[in-house]
Amino acid sequence: MKRKSRGFLAVDILLIILMILPLVTGMVIKVLTTPPSEGVTFSGARVFFTISMPLQDLPITEAQINSWLIMISITALCLYMTHGIKVRPDTKRQLIVEWIVEKAKGLVNDGMGLYFAGFAPFIAATLALSAFSSLVSLCGLFPPTSDLNIVAGWAILVFILITYYKLKCGPVHYLKSFADPPLLTPMNIISEIATPVSMAFRHYGNILSGTVIATLIAAGLQGASRLIFGWLPDPIGEIPFLQMGIPAILSLYFDLFSSLLQAYIFAMLTMIYVSGGFPLELYEKRKQEKAKNKKTKNLEVV
């Protein structure tokens, strides 16, 4: 029993290291690769290197690297939280995990219906990845959600799911949906294409704008502090008094609340678009007709 407890503790420590190490690695990479600069600068994800490809070169950017580091941390967190789970929970971490699972299932059942109950892991993963991808800015890392390419990839994945479920009733029904009503066919086609575009730009724009506003306010407070307290003798006059506390309060909204809110909105839109585009009643009716026809054919053969 003693050996088992030591092994259990060793695995826990290893998983905790795997949670923290990717973020530390990202911070080290940022410190070693960021060139010195003066003043306020805004730039996208830095390109580390480019891989030559037949059709188009593939740039490996800061956003891609941070995305993989975040996914490793989330995977380690999930393994840590589910390590040693039992039929009857006897640890706080298992109670937390069960609460998260119940909330995810409840969110999916309320937003999509019982038919999509299997979507709970996907929605939970979407929430976690989106939230952590924005919250890494608190560690000084470039948030992947500030890169349109990353968020657009998520939106395209959701669009594929939307189209898949719309095609459940056959391609004919899918094409007919664009002509309902016929006069609005061009608008329906544009609306279909605009779905992933709006999802990507909404998430990307809100996260990026929050980062830009917080940076500008912090820079403005630094300048105002020099203007008001610059007459004091050095080194007191160089202390940015107005930057103490105010940026941290703003960070509670722009980095914390806004990040969680945008993750929730993206997950909700995913559920609404996927379930809303799926004609469940028509699909069930078509499924029953197929089963009835199949049964009739079998009786004819007998």
C-alpha positions, 0 to 999 in steps of 0.5 A: 500500500505504501509503494502504491501511494508513493507511485500515485504521488510520483505520477501526480508530480509528473503530471503537474510538471507536464502542466507547468513545463509547456507554459514555462517553455513558452515564456523562455522562448518568448524571452530568448526570441523577442528583439528589444524595442522601445515604446508601444509596438503592436505586431501579430504572431512572430514567424519562427521558421518556414517549411517548404511545401509543394503548393504553399510554404507553411510558416511556423508561428508563435501562435501555433507553438503556443497552441500546441503548448496549451494543448499539452498543458490541458491534456496533462491537467485532464490526466491529473484531474482523472488520475485515480478516479473511483466508482465512489468519489473520495477525492476533491479533484474527482468531485470537481471533475464530476461537477464539470462533466455534469455541467457540460452535459447539462449545457449540451442537453439544454442547448442542443437536445438529447440527440446531441448528448455525445457532443459534451466532450467536444463542447468542453474541449472547445471551452477549455482550449478557447479559454486557456488560449486567451488566458495565457496572456496573463503569463506574458505569452502571445494568445493564440486567439489573437491570431485569426488563422487559429480561430479561423481553423476552429470556425472551419471545423465547426462549419464542417460539422454544421454541413455534415448534420445538414446533409443528414437528410440528403444532398437534395434537402440541403440544396433545397434549404437555400431556396427557402424562400426562392427569392432569398436564395442569394442571401441564404448562400451568403449567410451560409458562407458568412457563418464561419467568417463571423465566428472567427472574426467575432472571437479574434476581434474581441480578444485582440481589441482587449489586448490593444486597449489594455496596452494603450491604457498602460502606455498612457498611464506611464506617460501621465505618471511621468508628466505628473510626478516627473518633477520629483527627484530620481529615482522617485520621479521615474516610478510609474505610480499611475501604472500601479493597480489600474492595469491590473484592474483592467486585466480582470476584464480584458484578460480574464472576464472577456476571455472566459466570455468569448470562450462561452460565446464561441461554444454557444454559437457552435451548439446553436449552429450545429443543432439549428441546422439539423432537421431532427424531425425530418431525419427521424421521419426519413429514418423510419421510412427507410426502416419500413421499406427495408422491412417490406423488402425483407418480407417480400423476399421471404 
